[in-house]
């Protein structure tokens, strides 16, 4: 009887992995100390799926949820939880804003805010190659007016070696790049705030 219990534990531990992203904060920090802004994210993706048909063969379908860890430098990340892509982008960007010295405040009519429009977030495997695409538009807004904006996008691919590990490295590198490539200083400078 105990063999059956042991077998079920072993089988449950060998399930298909979830997609995991490690976001790495940029080296510079505190460049925008003293500023306050709210943060919002809107999902405007045409295709709402996170995993393409090829990636679904390697990762458990968790209705698009992705595991997020946030790291400083080359160290291990601190696990934050499971997020749908819009919330994943919001959590990573909020960590970056705080890292830059921006106080993230609740959304209010008179506060400036960073509004992100998520345009794409897809991980797939096509012909033994992992492919990843992430893009969004960042708008600095105040009282409903767009004061400045930037579009950030990235695509990457890597040959599949063994299992899903290359996909997790690839999405982590690309996601870190597109979040950190947003020039927040320029957004604030162009907005006049």
N, C-alpha and C positions, 0 to 999 in steps of 0.2 A: 504494500500500500504506500509506503513512504517513497518507493521508487517512482510511482506515478506522480506524486507531488513534486519530487525533484525534477522529473522530466518536464512538467508543466512550467516550473520556474526557469529551467534552462531555455525552453522554447520561448518564453515571454521575454527573456533577456536578449534573444537573438533576432528580434524583430527588425524590420526595415527602419533605417534611421530617419529622423526628422531633419529638415533643412536647417542648418545652423549658420548664423552670420555673426562674425566678430567685427564690431566697429572700433577703429582705433582713432582716438582723439589726435588732433594735430599737435606738433611740437610747441608752436607759439600759443600763448594764452594771455588773457587779460587785456587784449588790444582794445576792447570796447567797454572797459570797466566804467560803471556808473550809469550806463544806459538801461532803460526798461522797455520791454516789448512783450506782447502776447505772441503766442504761436498757434497757428491753425493749419490743418491739412485737409485738402479736398481730393477725393479720388476721382480723377477724370479719365482713367484708363478706358480705352475702347474694349480691350480684352481683360476681364477681371481675374483670370486665372494666374496663379503664381508659378505653377509647374506645368511645363509642356508635356506632351504625351511621352516623350523619351525619358524625361526626368521622373515621371510618375512610376517608372519601372524600378528606380533606385531609391526613391524617398516615399515615406508614408504620406498619404494624402490627408492632411490635417485641415481641410477646408481653406487652404492658403496660408495658414499660420506658420510663422517662421520664428525660431528660437534666436534671441538676441543677447549677445554679451558685449559689454563696453570695456575697452582696454586703454591704458596709457602706455605709450612707448611700445616696446616689444614684449611686455609682460602679459600674463594671462588675463583674460577678460573676466569681469564680474557679470554673472548671469542676471539678466533683467526679467526674462520671461518670454512667453509666446505672444506674437503680435501679427495681425493682418498687415500687409504692406503699408497702408497709410499710417497706421499707428506705429509701425516699425520706423518709418521715416521720421515721424514726430518725436519719438523717444530718442533717436540718435541725434536729431537736430537740437532738441532741448538740452541734451548733455553737452553738445558743442557750444551752444549759446552760453550756458553757465560757465564753461571752460574759458570762453572769450570775455567773461566778466559781465555779461548781460543778465539782468534780473528778469526772469520769466514771470510775468504777471498774468492774472486772469484777464480774459478778453473784456474790454470796455470801450465804449464809443469814442472816448477822447485819447486813448492810449495808442501809440504806434504799434504795429504788429507785423510779424513775418508770416505771410500767407503762402503756403506751399501747395501747388497743384501737381499731384502725382500723375504723370503721363504714361509711364511704363514701368513694369517690374516683372520680369520673366526669366526663369531658369529652365533650360531645356538641354537635351542631349540628342544630337543629330549625327548619325554616322560616326560614332565613337569620339565625338567632340562635344565638350560642354560649352554651351553658349549662354551668355547672360546679358541682359539689357535693362538699364535703369535710367529714367529721365524724369525731371520735374522742372516746373517754373517756380521761382521764388519772387514774391512781390512784397515790397515794403509798403504797407498801407496805413493810412490814418483817416479816421472819420469817413470810411468808405471809399476814399480816393487812393489810387495806386500812385505812389510817389517815385518808385524806381523798381526795376525788375531785371532778373537774369534767368536764362534757361541753362540748365546743366544736364548733360546726358553722357552716357558712356555705354559702350558695348565691348565685350571681351569674349574670347574663346580659348579653350585649352584642350589638348588631347587627353582623352580619358585613359588613365593608366590602370589603376585597380580600384574598383568600387567607386564610392561617391566622394571620397576625400578631396579629389581635385576640384569638384564642383563647389565644395564648401570653402576652399581656399580662394577660388576664383570669385565667388559672389562676395566674400568678405573683402577682398582687395578692391573690387569694383565699387561696392557700396561705400567703403571708406573713402575712396577717391571722389565719388560724386557728392558726398556730403561735405567733405573738406574742401572741395574745389569752389564752393560757393564763396564769393568774395563779400563777406558781410560788411567790411569797412567801406567798400565801394558802394554797396547798397545804401548805407547810412549817409555817406558823403554826397551821393547823387540826389538823395531825397531832401537834403537841406536840413535834416534833423541833427 
